[in-house]
Amino acid sequence: MSVAVGVVLVVLCGAFVAAPFFRRDGAVLDEETAAPSRWERQKFEAYAAIKEAEFDHETAKLSDADFAALREKYAALAVEAMAALDAARTARQRPGKHAAAINFCPNCGHKTPAQAKFCPGCGRGLGNA
């Protein structure tokens, strides 16, 4: 009898654990909903990478040159994500208007928002370019 109860418990626990894999959720993310979460994730990951690089630099695991390169790279990713989030927010607030255009820096080729005055990649002024 106790073996039967044990088997029933194991089967019930297995069904409970496996149930989410077989459930179909009706919520399907469309392009408009998925894009902000992608940019939010990119911004969060860039911030986390910068914090980790700062910690590694403070504990002498990274040289000054390596830290500067990593910080520049992840800062550019964070700026790109913030610009895309702002563009999406602006497009949602003003229906019928398109999101801000993305341009490229003539010096380094990095993506820059249309309203940017300086390149987030190299720091060159975009008004002079």
BALUM-400143 format. One record per residue (C-alpha): residue in three letters; z, y, x. Coordinates in Angstrom, 1 decimal, padded with zeros to 4 digits. Example, Ala and Ser with C-alpha at 12.3 -4.5 7.8 and 13.67 -1.06 7.14 Angstrom:
BALUM-400143
+-----+--------+--------+--------+
|  aa |      w |      v |      u |
+-----+--------+--------+--------+
| ALA |  007.8 | -004.5 |  012.3 |
| SER |  007.1 | -001.1 |  013.7 |
+-----+--------+--------+--------+
//
This chain:
BALUM-400143
+-----+--------+--------+--------+
|  aa |      w |      v |      u |
+-----+--------+--------+--------+
| MET |  000.0 |  000.0 |  000.0 |
| SER |  000.9 |  002.4 |  002.8 |
| VAL | -002.4 |  001.7 |  004.5 |
| ALA | -004.3 |  002.7 |  001.3 |
| VAL | -002.4 |  005.9 |  001.0 |
| GLY | -003.1 |  006.7 |  004.7 |
| VAL | -006.8 |  006.0 |  004.2 |
| VAL | -006.9 |  008.2 |  001.1 |
| LEU | -005.2 |  011.1 |  003.0 |
| VAL | -007.6 |  010.8 |  005.9 |
| VAL | -010.6 |  010.9 |  003.6 |
| LEU | -009.2 |  013.9 |  001.7 |
| CYS | -008.5 |  015.8 |  004.9 |
| GLY | -012.0 |  015.0 |  006.2 |
| ALA | -013.5 |  016.2 |  002.9 |
| PHE | -011.5 |  019.4 |  003.1 |
| VAL | -012.5 |  020.1 |  006.7 |
| ALA | -016.2 |  019.3 |  006.1 |
| ALA | -016.5 |  021.2 |  002.7 |
| PRO | -017.6 |  024.5 |  004.2 |
| PHE | -020.5 |  022.9 |  006.0 |
| PHE | -021.9 |  021.7 |  002.7 |
| ARG | -021.2 |  024.7 |  000.6 |
| ARG | -024.1 |  027.1 | -000.2 |
| ASP | -023.1 |  030.7 | -000.4 |
| GLY | -025.3 |  032.9 | -002.6 |
| ALA | -024.8 |  035.9 | -000.3 |
| VAL | -027.9 |  036.3 |  001.8 |
| LEU | -028.0 |  039.2 |  004.2 |
| ASP | -031.0 |  041.4 |  003.9 |
| GLU | -032.5 |  043.5 |  006.8 |
| GLU | -030.6 |  046.6 |  005.8 |
| THR | -027.2 |  044.8 |  005.7 |
| ALA | -027.8 |  042.8 |  008.9 |
| ALA | -028.9 |  045.7 |  011.1 |
| PRO | -025.7 |  047.7 |  011.1 |
| SER | -023.6 |  044.7 |  011.9 |
| ARG | -025.9 |  043.9 |  014.8 |
| TRP | -025.5 |  047.5 |  016.2 |
| GLU | -021.7 |  047.4 |  015.5 |
| ARG | -021.5 |  044.1 |  017.4 |
| GLN | -023.5 |  045.6 |  020.3 |
| LYS | -021.3 |  048.6 |  020.5 |
| PHE | -018.1 |  046.5 |  020.4 |
| GLU | -019.4 |  044.2 |  023.1 |
| ALA | -020.4 |  047.1 |  025.3 |
| TYR | -017.0 |  048.7 |  024.9 |
| ALA | -015.3 |  045.4 |  025.7 |
| ALA | -017.5 |  044.9 |  028.8 |
| ILE | -016.7 |  048.4 |  030.0 |
| LYS | -012.9 |  047.8 |  029.6 |
| GLU | -013.2 |  044.5 |  031.4 |
| ALA | -015.2 |  046.1 |  034.3 |
| GLU | -012.5 |  048.9 |  034.5 |
| PHE | -009.8 |  046.3 |  034.8 |
| ASP | -011.7 |  044.3 |  037.4 |
| HIS | -012.3 |  047.5 |  039.4 |
| GLU | -008.6 |  048.4 |  039.2 |
| THR | -007.6 |  045.0 |  040.5 |
| ALA | -010.2 |  045.2 |  043.3 |
| LYS | -012.4 |  042.5 |  042.0 |
| LEU | -015.4 |  044.9 |  041.7 |
| SER | -016.6 |  047.3 |  044.4 |
| ASP | -017.3 |  050.9 |  043.5 |
| ALA | -021.0 |  050.4 |  043.5 |
| ASP | -020.9 |  047.3 |  041.2 |
| PHE | -018.5 |  049.1 |  038.9 |
| ALA | -020.7 |  052.1 |  038.6 |
| ALA | -023.8 |  049.9 |  037.9 |
| LEU | -022.0 |  047.9 |  035.2 |
| ARG | -020.5 |  051.0 |  033.6 |
| GLU | -023.9 |  052.7 |  033.5 |
| LYS | -025.5 |  049.6 |  032.0 |
| TYR | -023.0 |  049.1 |  029.3 |
| ALA | -022.6 |  052.8 |  028.5 |
| ALA | -026.3 |  052.9 |  027.9 |
| LEU | -026.1 |  049.9 |  025.5 |
| ALA | -023.2 |  051.6 |  023.6 |
| VAL | -025.1 |  054.9 |  023.3 |
| GLU | -028.2 |  053.0 |  022.1 |
| ALA | -026.1 |  051.2 |  019.4 |
| MET | -024.3 |  054.4 |  018.4 |
| ALA | -027.7 |  056.2 |  018.0 |
| ALA | -029.0 |  053.4 |  015.9 |
| LEU | -025.9 |  053.4 |  013.7 |
| ASP | -026.2 |  057.1 |  013.2 |
| ALA | -029.9 |  056.8 |  012.4 |
| ALA | -029.1 |  054.1 |  009.8 |
| ARG | -026.3 |  056.1 |  008.3 |
| THR | -028.6 |  059.2 |  008.1 |
| ALA | -031.3 |  057.1 |  006.5 |
| ARG | -028.9 |  055.8 |  003.9 |
| GLN | -027.6 |  059.3 |  003.1 |
| ARG | -031.0 |  060.8 |  002.7 |
| PRO | -033.3 |  058.3 |  001.0 |
| GLY | -036.9 |  058.9 |  001.5 |
| LYS | -036.4 |  060.2 |  005.0 |
| HIS | -037.0 |  057.8 |  007.9 |
| ALA | -034.4 |  057.1 |  010.7 |
| ALA | -034.6 |  059.2 |  013.8 |
| ALA | -037.4 |  058.3 |  016.1 |
| ILE | -036.7 |  056.6 |  019.4 |
| ASN | -038.3 |  058.2 |  022.5 |
| PHE | -038.4 |  057.0 |  026.1 |
| CYS | -037.2 |  058.8 |  029.2 |
| PRO | -040.1 |  059.7 |  031.5 |
| ASN | -037.9 |  059.2 |  034.6 |
| CYS | -036.4 |  055.7 |  034.0 |
| GLY | -038.1 |  054.5 |  030.8 |
| HIS | -034.8 |  054.1 |  028.9 |
| LYS | -034.8 |  054.4 |  025.1 |
| THR | -033.5 |  057.8 |  023.9 |
| PRO | -032.8 |  059.1 |  020.4 |
| ALA | -035.1 |  062.0 |  019.4 |
| GLN | -032.3 |  064.5 |  019.3 |
| ALA | -030.9 |  063.6 |  022.8 |
| LYS | -030.8 |  066.3 |  025.4 |
| PHE | -030.1 |  063.9 |  028.3 |
| CYS | -031.2 |  060.4 |  029.1 |
| PRO | -028.3 |  057.9 |  028.6 |
| GLY | -029.8 |  055.7 |  031.4 |
| CYS | -030.3 |  058.1 |  034.3 |
| GLY | -028.8 |  061.4 |  033.0 |
| ARG | -032.0 |  063.5 |  033.5 |
| GLY | -032.4 |  066.4 |  031.1 |
| LEU | -035.0 |  065.5 |  028.5 |
| GLY | -035.9 |  069.1 |  027.6 |
| ASN | -037.5 |  069.6 |  031.1 |
| ALA | -039.5 |  066.4 |  030.9 |
+-----+--------+--------+--------+
//
